[in-house]
Amino acid sequence: MQPLANIDLSADPAASSFVKTETVTVEFARAEGELISHEGPNRYGAGDALITGSTGDRWSVSRDRFEAKYQPQPPTRAGEDGAYGARPVPVLARQMSEAFAIARSAGGDLLHGKAGDWLLQYAPGDYGVVDQARFARVYRRVGPD
């Protein structure tokens, strides 16, 4: 399967804006490593956030992107392991009708989705894949879409 390339969901009429409504458990990596999510490998560096979602799914978020996407939930303080809530930052998403693959970022880990899964675009060149059951549970449509 050839990975998707040069995808821009902002120009896709089948895409809409969504926000994540979820509290996750975070552990900050002590050393670099890799975890395997449902969608593929997630390499991470020391200090990156290792996240376990409310549905048990696991993934990593680089430390430089983490604070813009999540906020600590009391009694957790910023930068500590613990509970974090997703900030209501809209992302573009499109439900895919067939299996697909896409790099998380340029030169990044290759993620895989199946028919019915959702392709997310957080920013230009920054992607995620979420299965239908998890998407229905934690994402809500926003805006006039």
Secondary structure as the mmCIF struct_conf table of DSSP 4:
data_model
#
loop_
_struct_conf.conf_type_id
_struct_conf.id
_struct_conf.beg_label_comp_id
_struct_conf.beg_label_asym_id
_struct_conf.beg_label_seq_id
_struct_conf.end_label_comp_id
_struct_conf.end_label_asym_id
_struct_conf.end_label_seq_id
HELX_LH_PP_P HELX_LH_PP_P1 GLN A 2 LEU A 4
BEND BEND1 ASN A 6 ASN A 6
HELX_RH_3T_P HELX_RH_3T_P1 LEU A 9 ALA A 11
TURN_TY1_P TURN_TY1_P1 PRO A 13 ALA A 14
STRN STRN1 SER A 16 LYS A 20
STRN STRN2 THR A 23 PHE A 28
BEND BEND2 ARG A 30 ALA A 31
STRN STRN3 GLY A 33 SER A 37
TURN_TY1_P TURN_TY1_P2 HIS A 38 GLU A 39
STRN STRN4 GLY A 40 TYR A 44
TURN_TY1_P TURN_TY1_P3 ALA A 46 GLY A 47
STRN STRN5 ALA A 49 THR A 52
TURN_TY1_P TURN_TY1_P4 SER A 54 THR A 55
BEND BEND3 GLY A 56 GLY A 56
STRN STRN6 ARG A 58 VAL A 61
HELX_RH_AL_P HELX_RH_AL_P1 ARG A 63 LYS A 69
STRN STRN7 TYR A 70 PRO A 72
TURN_TY1_P TURN_TY1_P5 PRO A 74 PRO A 75
TURN_TY1_P TURN_TY1_P6 ALA A 78 GLY A 79
BEND BEND4 GLU A 80 ASP A 81
STRN STRN8 GLY A 82 ALA A 86
HELX_LH_PP_P HELX_LH_PP_P2 ARG A 87 ARG A 87
STRN STRN9 VAL A 91 GLN A 95
BEND BEND5 SER A 97 GLU A 98
STRN STRN10 PHE A 100 ALA A 103
BEND BEND6 ARG A 104 SER A 105
TURN_TY1_P TURN_TY1_P7 ALA A 106 GLY A 107
HELX_LH_PP_P HELX_LH_PP_P3 ASP A 109 ASP A 109
STRN STRN11 LEU A 110 GLY A 113
TURN_TY1_P TURN_TY1_P8 ALA A 115 GLY A 116
STRN STRN12 TRP A 118 ALA A 123
TURN_TY1_P TURN_TY1_P9 PRO A 124 GLY A 125
STRN STRN13 ASP A 126 VAL A 130
HELX_RH_AL_P HELX_RH_AL_P2 GLN A 132 VAL A 138
STRN STRN14 TYR A 139 ARG A 141
TURN_TY1_P TURN_TY1_P10 GLY A 143 PRO A 144
#
